Amino acid sequence: MKLKVFIVALLIALPLMSKEGVASYYHDQYHGKKTTSGVIYNREKLTCAHKTLPFGTKLLVTNLSNNKQIEVIVTDRGPFTKGRDLDLSYAAADSIGMIHKGTQKIDYVIID
């Protein structure tokens, strides 16, 4: 019984756990191209790519250097560069102040 309670508690808590990582952002050459999910990438939308999270997952991303936050939706797979966790759309990256840096240490959490 205790094990069942622990497993249920863990499943409830997992989406609330944050993960630190590194984000980059999409190059403009992808604007207007179809993503893995079939959605057309629009650099002005608040979207991202993640290697494994289901399409449609909403994330709260925090830039760890300035604490700016943005909500994004997973619409694509990637990034495929070692050591990176998310590829953000241009608008998402710009809103958290990482455009001039290119990559940024971030924290992200599943919110829906």
Backbone bond lengths (Angstrom), bond angles and torsions (degrees), N, CA, C in turn:
res aa  C-N    CA-C-N  psi(-1)  N-CA   C-N-CA  omega(-1)  CA-C   N-CA-C  phi
1 M - - - 1.456 - - 1.528 111.21 -
2 K 1.351 116.58 -43.81 1.463 120.59 179.94 1.526 110.55 -61.91
3 L 1.326 116.36 -37.48 1.458 120.08 179.39 1.524 110.71 -64.29
4 K 1.325 117.51 -41.91 1.469 120.93 178.04 1.521 111.29 -61.33
5 V 1.322 117.55 -43.50 1.469 121.91 178.84 1.520 109.80 -62.66
6 F 1.333 116.85 -42.28 1.465 121.06 178.73 1.528 111.39 -62.42
7 I 1.313 116.92 -44.74 1.461 121.08 -179.59 1.525 110.96 -63.68
8 V 1.306 118.10 -43.92 1.464 121.57 177.86 1.529 109.99 -61.88
9 A 1.323 117.47 -45.07 1.471 121.31 179.05 1.519 110.87 -61.59
10 L 1.318 116.70 -40.40 1.458 121.09 178.87 1.526 111.24 -65.04
11 L 1.319 117.01 -43.33 1.463 120.70 179.37 1.529 112.00 -64.53
12 I 1.308 116.94 -32.82 1.463 120.66 176.84 1.522 110.25 -72.14
13 A 1.314 117.73 -39.22 1.463 122.49 -175.28 1.524 113.26 -78.83
14 L 1.320 119.03 -28.27 1.461 121.48 -175.08 1.533 113.83 -53.35
15 P 1.328 119.42 -46.65 1.460 117.86 -179.82 1.529 113.08 -64.43
16 L 1.334 117.74 -21.00 1.455 120.91 -178.60 1.522 112.31 -86.44
17 M 1.317 117.26 -9.92 1.457 120.85 -178.53 1.520 109.64 -78.42
18 S 1.318 114.90 135.00 1.461 118.58 -179.81 1.520 109.65 -94.64
19 K 1.323 114.27 160.67 1.453 121.17 179.41 1.514 108.18 -131.94
20 E 1.315 116.82 131.52 1.453 120.86 173.65 1.508 108.84 -87.72
21 G 1.316 115.50 147.18 1.447 120.21 179.26 1.518 110.62 -169.69
22 V 1.315 114.60 -161.15 1.461 121.68 179.80 1.520 108.33 -124.50
23 A 1.327 115.09 134.20 1.464 120.78 176.84 1.515 109.51 -113.30
24 S 1.318 114.22 149.42 1.456 122.62 169.68 1.518 105.26 -126.32
25 Y 1.332 117.47 -173.94 1.464 118.08 176.85 1.516 110.15 -139.42
26 Y 1.336 113.87 156.90 1.465 122.06 -176.23 1.526 111.90 -63.57
27 H 1.308 114.90 139.33 1.457 121.19 171.91 1.524 108.65 -72.73
28 D 1.309 117.15 150.55 1.468 121.46 -178.76 1.531 113.73 -59.93
29 Q 1.318 117.82 -20.50 1.470 119.96 -179.22 1.530 112.06 -62.67
30 Y 1.329 117.99 -18.37 1.468 121.45 -179.55 1.527 113.14 -88.83
31 H 1.330 117.04 -10.69 1.469 120.64 179.56 1.534 109.57 -58.47
32 G 1.326 115.59 126.87 1.464 120.73 179.98 1.511 114.71 87.80
33 K 1.322 117.84 -3.09 1.465 121.55 179.95 1.534 109.55 -94.68
34 K 1.315 115.26 154.26 1.463 121.39 -179.58 1.531 110.17 -74.83
35 T 1.334 116.16 135.20 1.464 121.83 174.99 1.524 109.31 -85.96
36 T 1.311 116.38 175.03 1.463 121.54 179.46 1.523 111.87 -59.61
37 S 1.334 116.53 -32.46 1.470 119.84 -179.32 1.528 112.38 -78.85
38 G 1.327 116.84 -9.50 1.462 120.80 -177.52 1.516 113.55 99.50
39 V 1.325 117.28 -12.34 1.461 122.31 177.62 1.532 108.50 -73.75
40 I 1.313 116.70 140.44 1.464 120.72 176.08 1.529 108.41 -78.10
41 Y 1.343 116.42 127.80 1.456 120.38 179.75 1.523 109.83 -70.11
42 N 1.325 114.41 127.53 1.462 121.76 176.11 1.517 106.35 -124.34
43 R 1.309 116.94 117.83 1.470 121.18 -175.94 1.522 112.94 -60.71
44 E 1.331 117.80 -17.69 1.467 121.31 -178.66 1.530 113.24 -92.82
45 K 1.315 117.85 -4.14 1.469 122.08 177.01 1.533 109.33 -90.14
46 L 1.313 116.60 157.30 1.462 121.86 -178.98 1.524 109.37 -94.66
47 T 1.334 114.97 83.70 1.456 121.81 -176.10 1.526 109.91 -130.46
48 C 1.344 114.47 171.95 1.465 119.34 176.83 1.516 110.36 -155.97
49 A 1.319 114.05 169.44 1.462 122.15 172.88 1.523 108.02 -114.54
50 H 1.332 115.38 140.95 1.462 122.71 174.95 1.518 106.93 -139.76
51 K 1.314 116.99 149.07 1.464 120.64 -175.21 1.525 114.12 -66.29
52 T 1.341 118.01 -35.27 1.464 118.90 -171.21 1.521 116.37 -133.34
53 L 1.318 119.32 -19.90 1.468 119.72 -176.94 1.527 110.55 -63.18
54 P 1.314 117.80 144.65 1.470 120.55 -179.60 1.532 111.64 -61.49
55 F 1.327 115.23 145.54 1.462 120.16 174.71 1.521 108.63 -59.15
56 G 1.320 116.35 140.49 1.450 121.23 -178.71 1.518 113.73 93.20
57 T 1.337 117.63 -9.14 1.458 120.66 177.80 1.526 109.13 -65.62
58 K 1.337 116.03 133.34 1.469 120.91 177.83 1.523 109.02 -97.40
59 L 1.317 115.36 133.21 1.456 121.94 -179.86 1.523 110.45 -122.11
60 L 1.307 116.03 146.93 1.453 121.87 169.01 1.523 105.42 -104.58
61 V 1.330 115.80 116.75 1.461 122.29 -176.87 1.524 108.80 -107.82
62 T 1.330 116.19 131.92 1.463 122.29 179.42 1.518 109.78 -119.35
63 N 1.328 116.65 127.02 1.459 122.58 172.54 1.524 106.14 -75.38
64 L 1.331 117.58 117.84 1.459 120.90 -174.33 1.527 113.47 -74.07
65 S 1.333 117.72 -12.43 1.464 118.86 179.34 1.528 112.91 -87.06
66 N 1.345 117.12 -21.79 1.474 119.02 -178.35 1.531 113.63 -136.06
67 N 1.316 116.78 -0.57 1.473 124.28 179.76 1.528 114.65 63.49
68 K 1.324 118.59 15.81 1.466 120.29 173.78 1.517 108.39 -72.73
69 Q 1.353 115.23 143.31 1.456 120.79 -176.67 1.524 111.36 -125.77
70 I 1.338 114.37 154.36 1.465 121.06 176.29 1.522 108.51 -149.71
71 E 1.332 116.21 144.23 1.460 121.55 172.94 1.519 108.33 -94.38
72 V 1.324 116.07 132.13 1.465 121.50 178.93 1.523 109.60 -131.70
73 I 1.319 115.52 163.24 1.461 122.36 177.39 1.525 108.77 -118.29
74 V 1.327 116.73 134.25 1.467 121.83 178.29 1.526 108.96 -73.59
75 T 1.331 116.45 119.33 1.465 121.61 179.21 1.529 113.08 -126.70
76 D 1.345 116.57 -0.52 1.463 118.96 -173.24 1.521 110.25 -150.97
77 R 1.311 116.46 167.86 1.455 123.93 175.28 1.529 109.15 -99.58
78 G 1.304 115.22 147.96 1.456 121.94 -179.67 1.513 108.13 132.43
79 P 1.280 119.02 -173.67 1.466 127.88 -5.68 1.533 110.45 -73.48
80 F 1.299 115.10 159.50 1.454 120.01 -177.44 1.520 112.46 -108.05
81 T 1.322 116.37 12.44 1.457 121.72 173.19 1.524 107.93 -91.69
82 K 1.315 116.84 129.03 1.466 122.04 -177.71 1.529 110.47 -55.25
83 G 1.321 115.03 135.86 1.449 120.65 176.04 1.514 115.11 89.40
84 R 1.328 117.62 1.94 1.460 120.60 178.32 1.525 109.33 -111.70
85 D 1.347 114.55 143.38 1.456 120.61 -176.46 1.517 113.74 -105.75
86 L 1.319 117.37 -35.22 1.465 122.35 -177.81 1.515 110.29 -135.38
87 D 1.330 115.79 145.92 1.458 123.24 164.11 1.517 105.47 -110.35
88 L 1.312 117.09 117.67 1.461 121.50 -179.74 1.516 110.56 -94.42
89 S 1.319 116.51 152.94 1.458 120.05 171.08 1.529 107.87 -65.83
90 Y 1.330 116.04 161.62 1.464 120.42 179.35 1.526 110.76 -57.14
91 A 1.332 117.25 -45.32 1.474 120.90 -178.19 1.523 111.28 -61.81
92 A 1.324 117.53 -41.44 1.461 120.92 179.55 1.526 110.76 -66.25
93 A 1.326 116.27 -45.44 1.469 120.52 179.30 1.525 111.13 -63.13
94 D 1.323 116.31 -41.21 1.464 120.57 179.70 1.527 110.98 -64.56
95 S 1.319 116.75 -39.94 1.465 120.14 -175.65 1.537 112.65 -68.41
96 I 1.330 117.53 -22.79 1.465 119.10 176.71 1.531 112.01 -104.25
97 G 1.321 116.29 10.90 1.462 120.93 171.34 1.509 116.59 73.70
98 M 1.344 117.42 39.92 1.464 118.19 -179.06 1.530 113.93 -118.99
99 I 1.314 118.28 8.39 1.468 120.92 -176.22 1.528 112.27 -61.20
100 H 1.292 117.93 -45.86 1.467 120.34 -175.80 1.520 112.94 -73.42
101 K 1.313 116.84 -19.51 1.457 120.74 -178.60 1.535 112.27 -88.68
102 G 1.334 117.49 -31.74 1.464 121.12 179.83 1.510 113.97 91.26
103 T 1.324 116.93 -53.53 1.461 121.83 173.46 1.521 107.44 -127.08
104 Q 1.327 114.60 158.49 1.456 118.45 -175.71 1.520 110.23 -152.68
105 K 1.322 116.39 139.41 1.464 119.51 171.46 1.529 106.90 -70.81
106 I 1.321 113.84 130.82 1.469 120.58 -176.77 1.523 110.35 -134.41
107 D 1.291 113.74 167.49 1.450 123.36 170.39 1.529 104.68 -125.27
108 Y 1.330 117.23 138.01 1.457 118.08 176.55 1.517 110.09 -139.10
109 V 1.324 113.65 149.40 1.456 120.79 -178.75 1.528 108.67 -139.34
110 I 1.314 116.52 141.96 1.460 121.31 176.24 1.521 107.99 -73.96
111 I 1.335 116.25 127.17 1.469 119.76 178.98 1.523 111.63 -113.16
112 D 1.324 118.50 -11.79 1.460 120.78 177.79 1.509 109.78 -170.40
